[in-house]
Amino acid sequence: MKFAVPLANGKLTAHFGHCQEFALIDVEENDIKNKEIVIPPPHEPGVLPKWLHDQGADVIIAGGMGQRAVQLFDQAGIKVIIGAPVEEPETLIKHFLNNTLTTGDNLCDH
């Protein structure tokens, strides 16, 4: 399973589409096996869902995301978790794997 977490300054960023970089993290048997930091292509509607699908992402943990983006990720077979707190990606993934990830409101207002 591969997780994608949008980052700013090494932690989850509230605005998914304008993040500086993504952490792509491979998980096997509930253990983090590999972490790669990648720079996304320029933000344009519909670009990130295809790009993250091509990167092999299965799950995105985000602070906020527009509804159209959520639909595009769903169509690409990528699960979206919205409303995650601003934390380091490994912390978020460990909480997700342990069913202890607390989510709140979608931090994106469009």
Helices and strands as residue ranges (DSSP letters): E 2-8, E 11-12, G 16-18, E 21-28, E 31-38, H 47-54, E 59-61, H 67-75, E 79-81, H 89-97
